[in-house]
Amino acid sequence: MRVVRLRDGAIRWGIFHDTADLTRYLETFIVESWVDHLRQYELFTIHKLNNSPLSICQPSRI
């Protein structure tokens, strides 16, 4: 994930392990602006849509 976040504009990235719940991790990343954050969210949403089982049945809007 680090490489992907940095490639998409993050200026800092980190991952933390929850010591109270060993199955849980927390990812953090910082982008320079709100616009960059919205762009990353949009890219994630598009990626999630394109990789969902339903994307086979739905026409692409990209």
C-alpha positions as CSV (number, residue, x, y, z in Angstrom):
1,M,0.0,0.0,0.0
2,R,2.8,2.4,0.8
3,V,4.0,2.5,-2.8
4,V,0.5,3.0,-4.1
5,R,-0.3,5.9,-1.7
6,L,3.0,7.6,-2.4
7,R,2.5,7.2,-6.1
8,D,-0.9,8.7,-5.8
9,G,0.4,11.8,-4.1
10,A,0.7,11.1,-0.4
11,I,3.6,12.9,1.3
12,R,3.7,10.6,4.4
13,W,2.5,7.1,5.0
14,G,2.4,4.7,8.0
15,I,0.8,1.5,9.2
16,F,0.3,0.6,12.8
17,H,-0.6,-2.7,14.5
18,D,-3.3,-2.6,17.2
19,T,-1.8,-4.4,20.2
20,A,-5.2,-5.0,21.7
21,D,-6.5,-6.7,18.6
22,L,-3.8,-8.5,16.7
23,T,-6.0,-8.8,13.6
24,R,-6.4,-5.0,13.2
25,Y,-4.1,-2.6,11.4
26,L,-4.5,1.2,11.0
27,E,-3.2,2.8,7.8
28,T,-2.4,6.6,7.8
29,F,-1.3,8.8,5.0
30,I,-1.1,12.6,4.5
31,V,-1.8,14.4,1.3
32,E,-1.0,18.1,0.6
33,S,-4.6,19.3,0.1
34,W,-8.2,18.5,0.3
35,V,-8.3,18.2,-3.5
36,D,-5.6,15.5,-3.4
37,H,-7.6,13.7,-0.7
38,L,-10.8,13.8,-2.8
39,R,-8.8,12.6,-5.9
40,Q,-7.4,9.6,-3.9
41,Y,-10.9,8.8,-2.6
42,E,-12.3,8.9,-6.2
43,L,-9.5,6.6,-7.4
44,F,-10.1,4.2,-4.6
45,T,-13.9,4.2,-5.4
46,I,-13.3,3.6,-9.1
47,H,-10.8,0.8,-8.3
48,K,-13.3,-0.8,-5.8
49,L,-16.1,-0.6,-8.4
50,N,-14.0,-2.1,-11.2
51,N,-12.9,-5.0,-9.0
52,S,-16.3,-5.8,-7.5
53,P,-18.1,-8.9,-8.7
54,L,-20.9,-6.7,-9.9
55,S,-18.6,-4.8,-12.3
56,I,-18.9,-7.6,-14.7
57,C,-22.6,-6.9,-15.1
58,Q,-22.4,-3.1,-15.1
59,P,-21.2,-0.9,-17.9
60,S,-18.1,1.1,-17.2
61,R,-18.5,4.8,-16.6
62,I,-14.9,5.6,-16.9
